[in-house]
Amino acid sequence: MRTRIVRQVCRDALEDAVLMGCDEQQFLMVLADLVAQLKNPYPPRE
């Protein structure tokens, strides 16, 4: 269920970006870079 929500948020952001004139492939690359840079704020479980 949460995957669906995240997917919809990303899809909405892509649609907004394209409507504002952004290049689709560039936006997808930026989005992928943002996701790749995410850090887990919680310490690992032992």
PDB file of N, CA, C and O in Angstrom, chain B, residues numbered from 101:
ATOM      1  N   MET B 101       0.821  -1.190   0.000  1.00  0.00           N
ATOM      2  CA  MET B 101       0.000   0.000   0.000  1.00  0.00           C
ATOM      3  C   MET B 101       0.863   1.250   0.000  1.00  0.00           C
ATOM      4  O   MET B 101       0.586   2.181  -0.756  1.00  0.00           O
ATOM      5  N   ARG B 102       1.910   1.297   0.833  1.00  0.00           N
ATOM      6  CA  ARG B 102       2.762   2.481   0.879  1.00  0.00           C
ATOM      7  C   ARG B 102       3.503   2.669  -0.439  1.00  0.00           C
ATOM      8  O   ARG B 102       3.743   3.798  -0.866  1.00  0.00           O
ATOM      9  N   THR B 103       3.863   1.569  -1.079  1.00  0.00           N
ATOM     10  CA  THR B 103       4.528   1.673  -2.377  1.00  0.00           C
ATOM     11  C   THR B 103       3.627   2.387  -3.368  1.00  0.00           C
ATOM     12  O   THR B 103       4.093   3.205  -4.161  1.00  0.00           O
ATOM     13  N   ARG B 104       2.357   2.086  -3.325  1.00  0.00           N
ATOM     14  CA  ARG B 104       1.395   2.724  -4.222  1.00  0.00           C
ATOM     15  C   ARG B 104       1.327   4.225  -3.965  1.00  0.00           C
ATOM     16  O   ARG B 104       1.238   5.012  -4.907  1.00  0.00           O
ATOM     17  N   ILE B 105       1.369   4.623  -2.707  1.00  0.00           N
ATOM     18  CA  ILE B 105       1.308   6.040  -2.349  1.00  0.00           C
ATOM     19  C   ILE B 105       2.558   6.759  -2.850  1.00  0.00           C
ATOM     20  O   ILE B 105       2.463   7.835  -3.440  1.00  0.00           O
ATOM     21  N   VAL B 106       3.725   6.170  -2.617  1.00  0.00           N
ATOM     22  CA  VAL B 106       4.978   6.780  -3.073  1.00  0.00           C
ATOM     23  C   VAL B 106       4.976   6.876  -4.595  1.00  0.00           C
ATOM     24  O   VAL B 106       5.370   7.899  -5.153  1.00  0.00           O
ATOM     25  N   ARG B 107       4.534   5.817  -5.266  1.00  0.00           N
ATOM     26  CA  ARG B 107       4.471   5.825  -6.734  1.00  0.00           C
ATOM     27  C   ARG B 107       3.568   6.947  -7.219  1.00  0.00           C
ATOM     28  O   ARG B 107       3.910   7.638  -8.178  1.00  0.00           O
ATOM     29  N   GLN B 108       2.425   7.142  -6.579  1.00  0.00           N
ATOM     30  CA  GLN B 108       1.489   8.181  -6.995  1.00  0.00           C
ATOM     31  C   GLN B 108       2.068   9.570  -6.774  1.00  0.00           C
ATOM     32  O   GLN B 108       1.888  10.455  -7.611  1.00  0.00           O
ATOM     33  N   VAL B 109       2.763   9.773  -5.655  1.00  0.00           N
ATOM     34  CA  VAL B 109       3.405  11.072  -5.396  1.00  0.00           C
ATOM     35  C   VAL B 109       4.446  11.362  -6.471  1.00  0.00           C
ATOM     36  O   VAL B 109       4.521  12.480  -6.982  1.00  0.00           O
ATOM     37  N   CYS B 110       5.243  10.362  -6.811  1.00  0.00           N
ATOM     38  CA  CYS B 110       6.262  10.545  -7.857  1.00  0.00           C
ATOM     39  C   CYS B 110       5.616  10.806  -9.210  1.00  0.00           C
ATOM     40  O   CYS B 110       6.082  11.660  -9.964  1.00  0.00           O
ATOM     41  N   ARG B 111       4.557  10.085  -9.521  1.00  0.00           N
ATOM     42  CA  ARG B 111       3.853  10.289 -10.787  1.00  0.00           C
ATOM     43  C   ARG B 111       3.263  11.690 -10.858  1.00  0.00           C
ATOM     44  O   ARG B 111       3.351  12.351 -11.893  1.00  0.00           O
ATOM     45  N   ASP B 112       2.665  12.145  -9.765  1.00  0.00           N
ATOM     46  CA  ASP B 112       2.114  13.501  -9.723  1.00  0.00           C
ATOM     47  C   ASP B 112       3.205  14.546  -9.937  1.00  0.00           C
ATOM     48  O   ASP B 112       3.008  15.524 -10.659  1.00  0.00           O
ATOM     49  N   ALA B 113       4.356  14.330  -9.303  1.00  0.00           N
ATOM     50  CA  ALA B 113       5.475  15.264  -9.458  1.00  0.00           C
ATOM     51  C   ALA B 113       5.962  15.278 -10.909  1.00  0.00           C
ATOM     52  O   ALA B 113       6.270  16.339 -11.451  1.00  0.00           O
ATOM     53  N   LEU B 114       6.032  14.115 -11.528  1.00  0.00           N
ATOM     54  CA  LEU B 114       6.437  14.034 -12.935  1.00  0.00           C
ATOM     55  C   LEU B 114       5.444  14.774 -13.821  1.00  0.00           C
ATOM     56  O   LEU B 114       5.844  15.553 -14.686  1.00  0.00           O
ATOM     57  N   GLU B 115       4.162  14.537 -13.612  1.00  0.00           N
ATOM     58  CA  GLU B 115       3.142  15.217 -14.409  1.00  0.00           C
ATOM     59  C   GLU B 115       3.238  16.733 -14.243  1.00  0.00           C
ATOM     60  O   GLU B 115       3.146  17.476 -15.220  1.00  0.00           O
ATOM     61  N   ASP B 116       3.423  17.184 -13.007  1.00  0.00           N
ATOM     62  CA  ASP B 116       3.557  18.625 -12.756  1.00  0.00           C
ATOM     63  C   ASP B 116       4.789  19.185 -13.469  1.00  0.00           C
ATOM     64  O   ASP B 116       4.729  20.251 -14.083  1.00  0.00           O
ATOM     65  N   ALA B 117       5.894  18.465 -13.384  1.00  0.00           N
ATOM     66  CA  ALA B 117       7.130  18.927 -14.013  1.00  0.00           C
ATOM     67  C   ALA B 117       6.964  19.055 -15.526  1.00  0.00           C
ATOM     68  O   ALA B 117       7.384  20.046 -16.124  1.00  0.00           O
ATOM     69  N   VAL B 118       6.349  18.046 -16.135  1.00  0.00           N
ATOM     70  CA  VAL B 118       6.142  18.073 -17.588  1.00  0.00           C
ATOM     71  C   VAL B 118       5.204  19.216 -17.965  1.00  0.00           C
ATOM     72  O   VAL B 118       5.443  19.915 -18.950  1.00  0.00           O
ATOM     73  N   LEU B 119       4.147  19.409 -17.194  1.00  0.00           N
ATOM     74  CA  LEU B 119       3.221  20.507 -17.480  1.00  0.00           C
ATOM     75  C   LEU B 119       3.888  21.874 -17.352  1.00  0.00           C
ATOM     76  O   LEU B 119       3.487  22.827 -18.019  1.00  0.00           O
ATOM     77  N   MET B 120       4.905  21.969 -16.496  1.00  0.00           N
ATOM     78  CA  MET B 120       5.632  23.232 -16.319  1.00  0.00           C
ATOM     79  C   MET B 120       6.760  23.389 -17.342  1.00  0.00           C
ATOM     80  O   MET B 120       7.481  24.387 -17.326  1.00  0.00           O
ATOM     81  N   GLY B 121       6.910  22.402 -18.228  1.00  0.00           N
ATOM     82  CA  GLY B 121       7.888  22.516 -19.297  1.00  0.00           C
ATOM     83  C   GLY B 121       9.218  21.842 -19.037  1.00  0.00           C
ATOM     84  O   GLY B 121      10.153  22.015 -19.818  1.00  0.00           O
ATOM     85  N   CYS B 122       9.331  21.081 -17.966  1.00  0.00           N
ATOM     86  CA  CYS B 122      10.582  20.378 -17.689  1.00  0.00           C
ATOM     87  C   CYS B 122      10.737  19.187 -18.633  1.00  0.00           C
ATOM     88  O   CYS B 122       9.754  18.602 -19.088  1.00  0.00           O
ATOM     89  N   ASP B 123      11.984  18.844 -18.914  1.00  0.00           N
ATOM     90  CA  ASP B 123      12.267  17.672 -19.722  1.00  0.00           C
ATOM     91  C   ASP B 123      11.997  16.413 -18.895  1.00  0.00           C
ATOM     92  O   ASP B 123      12.506  16.276 -17.782  1.00  0.00           O
ATOM     93  N   GLU B 124      11.210  15.513 -19.431  1.00  0.00           N
ATOM     94  CA  GLU B 124      10.814  14.311 -18.688  1.00  0.00           C
ATOM     95  C   GLU B 124      12.019  13.482 -18.247  1.00  0.00           C
ATOM     96  O   GLU B 124      12.101  13.079 -17.087  1.00  0.00           O
ATOM     97  N   GLN B 125      12.953  13.224 -19.162  1.00  0.00           N
ATOM     98  CA  GLN B 125      14.109  12.389 -18.821  1.00  0.00           C
ATOM     99  C   GLN B 125      14.997  13.065 -17.780  1.00  0.00           C
ATOM    100  O   GLN B 125      15.526  12.400 -16.889  1.00  0.00           O
ATOM    101  N   GLN B 126      15.160  14.364 -17.888  1.00  0.00           N
ATOM    102  CA  GLN B 126      15.967  15.080 -16.900  1.00  0.00           C
ATOM    103  C   GLN B 126      15.309  15.002 -15.525  1.00  0.00           C
ATOM    104  O   GLN B 126      15.988  14.783 -14.522  1.00  0.00           O
ATOM    105  N   PHE B 127      14.000  15.180 -15.478  1.00  0.00           N
ATOM    106  CA  PHE B 127      13.295  15.099 -14.201  1.00  0.00           C
ATOM    107  C   PHE B 127      13.449  13.712 -13.595  1.00  0.00           C
ATOM    108  O   PHE B 127      13.696  13.585 -12.396  1.00  0.00           O
ATOM    109  N   LEU B 128      13.306  12.671 -14.409  1.00  0.00           N
ATOM    110  CA  LEU B 128      13.440  11.306 -13.905  1.00  0.00           C
ATOM    111  C   LEU B 128      14.847  11.050 -13.375  1.00  0.00           C
ATOM    112  O   LEU B 128      15.016  10.346 -12.380  1.00  0.00           O
ATOM    113  N   MET B 129      15.852  11.613 -14.030  1.00  0.00           N
ATOM    114  CA  MET B 129      17.228  11.459 -13.548  1.00  0.00           C
ATOM    115  C   MET B 129      17.410  12.164 -12.208  1.00  0.00           C
ATOM    116  O   MET B 129      18.052  11.624 -11.307  1.00  0.00           O
ATOM    117  N   VAL B 130      16.854  13.359 -12.068  1.00  0.00           N
ATOM    118  CA  VAL B 130      16.950  14.091 -10.810  1.00  0.00           C
ATOM    119  C   VAL B 130      16.222  13.332  -9.706  1.00  0.00           C
ATOM    120  O   VAL B 130      16.731  13.220  -8.591  1.00  0.00           O
ATOM    121  N   LEU B 131      15.047  12.815 -10.006  1.00  0.00           N
ATOM    122  CA  LEU B 131      14.282  12.053  -9.031  1.00  0.00           C
ATOM    123  C   LEU B 131      15.049  10.800  -8.593  1.00  0.00           C
ATOM    124  O   LEU B 131      15.098  10.485  -7.403  1.00  0.00           O
ATOM    125  N   ALA B 132      15.635  10.098  -9.538  1.00  0.00           N
ATOM    126  CA  ALA B 132      16.425   8.903  -9.211  1.00  0.00           C
ATOM    127  C   ALA B 132      17.623   9.267  -8.342  1.00  0.00           C
ATOM    128  O   ALA B 132      17.967   8.532  -7.417  1.00  0.00           O
ATOM    129  N   ASP B 133      18.258  10.401  -8.638  1.00  0.00           N
ATOM    130  CA  ASP B 133      19.389  10.855  -7.838  1.00  0.00           C
ATOM    131  C   ASP B 133      18.950  11.182  -6.413  1.00  0.00           C
ATOM    132  O   ASP B 133      19.642  10.846  -5.453  1.00  0.00           O
ATOM    133  N   LEU B 134      17.804  11.834  -6.281  1.00  0.00           N
ATOM    134  CA  LEU B 134      17.284  12.147  -4.948  1.00  0.00           C
ATOM    135  C   LEU B 134      17.037  10.872  -4.146  1.00  0.00           C
ATOM    136  O   LEU B 134      17.390  10.798  -2.969  1.00  0.00           O
ATOM    137  N   VAL B 135      16.445   9.888  -4.771  1.00  0.00           N
ATOM    138  CA  VAL B 135      16.162   8.626  -4.089  1.00  0.00           C
ATOM    139  C   VAL B 135      17.465   7.929  -3.707  1.00  0.00           C
ATOM    140  O   VAL B 135      17.581   7.377  -2.613  1.00  0.00           O
ATOM    141  N   ALA B 136      18.437   7.955  -4.603  1.00  0.00           N
ATOM    142  CA  ALA B 136      19.713   7.300  -4.330  1.00  0.00           C
ATOM    143  C   ALA B 136      20.441   7.941  -3.149  1.00  0.00           C
ATOM    144  O   ALA B 136      21.229   7.278  -2.474  1.00  0.00           O
ATOM    145  N   GLN B 137      20.183   9.225  -2.895  1.00  0.00           N
ATOM    146  CA  GLN B 137      20.861   9.930  -1.814  1.00  0.00           C
ATOM    147  C   GLN B 137      20.138   9.830  -0.467  1.00  0.00           C
ATOM    148  O   GLN B 137      20.637  10.335   0.539  1.00  0.00           O
ATOM    149  N   LEU B 138      18.980   9.190  -0.437  1.00  0.00           N
ATOM    150  CA  LEU B 138      18.257   9.058   0.821  1.00  0.00           C
ATOM    151  C   LEU B 138      19.082   8.276   1.832  1.00  0.00           C
ATOM    152  O   LEU B 138      19.713   7.271   1.501  1.00  0.00           O
ATOM    153  N   LYS B 139      19.065   8.751   3.055  1.00  0.00           N
ATOM    154  CA  LYS B 139      19.775   8.076   4.140  1.00  0.00           C
ATOM    155  C   LYS B 139      18.767   7.609   5.181  1.00  0.00           C
ATOM    156  O   LYS B 139      17.808   8.317   5.489  1.00  0.00           O
ATOM    157  N   ASN B 140      18.983   6.431   5.714  1.00  0.00           N
ATOM    158  CA  ASN B 140      18.133   5.894   6.767  1.00  0.00           C
ATOM    159  C   ASN B 140      18.461   6.632   8.073  1.00  0.00           C
ATOM    160  O   ASN B 140      19.603   6.580   8.530  1.00  0.00           O
ATOM    161  N   PRO B 141      17.485   7.315   8.680  1.00  0.00           N
ATOM    162  CA  PRO B 141      17.763   8.068   9.900  1.00  0.00           C
ATOM    163  C   PRO B 141      17.813   7.199  11.157  1.00  0.00           C
ATOM    164  O   PRO B 141      18.141   7.692  12.236  1.00  0.00           O
ATOM    165  N   TYR B 142      17.497   5.937  11.027  1.00  0.00           N
ATOM    166  CA  TYR B 142      17.446   5.055  12.189  1.00  0.00           C
ATOM    167  C   TYR B 142      18.699   4.189  12.267  1.00  0.00           C
ATOM    168  O   TYR B 142      19.198   3.726  11.241  1.00  0.00           O
ATOM    169  N   PRO B 143      19.208   3.968  13.469  1.00  0.00           N
ATOM    170  CA  PRO B 143      20.383   3.098  13.595  1.00  0.00           C
ATOM    171  C   PRO B 143      20.007   1.653  13.250  1.00  0.00           C
ATOM    172  O   PRO B 143      18.856   1.246  13.409  1.00  0.00           O
ATOM    173  N   PRO B 144      20.993   0.886  12.778  1.00  0.00           N
ATOM    174  CA  PRO B 144      20.705  -0.524  12.437  1.00  0.00           C
ATOM    175  C   PRO B 144      20.297  -1.313  13.688  1.00  0.00           C
ATOM    176  O   PRO B 144      20.780  -1.054  14.790  1.00  0.00           O
ATOM    177  N   ARG B 145      19.416  -2.257  13.492  1.00  0.00           N
ATOM    178  CA  ARG B 145      18.998  -3.130  14.595  1.00  0.00           C
ATOM    179  C   ARG B 145      20.060  -4.204  14.811  1.00  0.00           C
ATOM    180  O   ARG B 145      20.721  -4.655  13.875  1.00  0.00           O
ATOM    181  N   GLU B 146      20.196  -4.586  16.040  1.00  0.00           N
ATOM    182  CA  GLU B 146      21.176  -5.646  16.358  1.00  0.00           C
ATOM    183  C   GLU B 146      20.484  -6.953  16.606  1.00  0.00           C
ATOM    184  O   GLU B 146      21.141  -7.956  16.885  1.00  0.00           O
TER     185      GLU B 146
END
